[in-house]
């Protein structure tokens, strides 16, 4: 019979059906987004590491504001776009 275990590929065969131009634009957009996220994670890690009062970090995440500043907010408030 053969191998019956298959990876789920979704209704479109697991791929978005994009034109070559759209696929290239999406790849560039996704790469920029991933690079920005890596940079944000690194700066958040440095920010947390520099906080001397460790008790202050319990249940907190680093929030990046649009103006470039960072602050500690609760984990629940830092999910989605609750804080500005």
C-alpha positions in Angstrom: 0.0 0.0 0.0 2.6 2.6 0.7 3.0 5.4 3.2 -0.4 6.5 4.5 0.8 9.3 6.7 0.5 12.6 4.9 1.2 16.2 6.0 -1.9 18.3 5.9 -1.6 20.5 2.8 -4.8 22.5 3.1 -7.5 23.1 0.5 -5.0 24.8 -2.0 -2.3 22.2 -1.8 -0.6 24.1 1.0 0.5 27.0 -1.2 -0.9 30.4 -2.0 -1.7 30.8 -5.6 0.2 34.0 -6.4 1.6 35.4 -9.6 5.4 35.5 -9.8 5.4 39.3 -9.2 3.1 38.9 -6.1 5.1 36.0 -4.8 8.4 38.0 -5.0 6.8 41.0 -3.3 5.4 38.8 -0.5 8.8 37.2 0.1 10.4 40.6 0.4 7.7 41.8 2.8 7.9 38.7 4.9 11.7 38.9 5.1 11.6 42.5 6.2 9.0 41.6 8.8 11.1 38.7 10.1 14.2 40.9 10.3 12.3 43.7 12.1 11.0 41.1 14.6 14.4 39.7 15.3 15.7 43.2 16.0 12.8 44.0 18.3 13.4 40.8 20.3 17.1 41.6 20.7 16.4 45.1 22.0 13.7 43.8 24.4 16.2 41.2 25.7 18.8 43.9 26.3 16.2 46.1 28.0 15.1 43.2 30.3 18.7 42.3 31.1 19.5 45.8 32.2 16.7 45.9 34.8 18.2 45.4 38.3 15.1 44.7 40.2 14.2 41.1 39.0 10.9 41.1 40.9 9.8 43.9 38.7 9.9 41.5 35.7 7.4 38.9 36.9 4.4 38.8 34.5 5.8 41.6 32.4 6.7 42.0 28.8 8.7 44.8 27.1 6.4 47.0 24.9 7.9 48.8 22.0 6.1 52.1 21.5 5.7 53.8 18.1 8.1 56.6 19.2 10.8 54.0 19.8 10.7 54.0 23.6 10.3 50.8 25.6 8.5 50.0 28.8 7.3 47.1 30.9 3.6 46.2 30.7 1.6 43.2 31.8 1.8 40.2 29.5 -2.0 40.4 28.9 -1.8 44.0 27.8 1.1 43.5 25.5 -0.7 41.0 23.3 -2.4 42.4 20.2 -2.5 46.2 20.1 -3.8 47.1 23.6 -1.0 49.6 24.4 0.4 52.4 22.4 
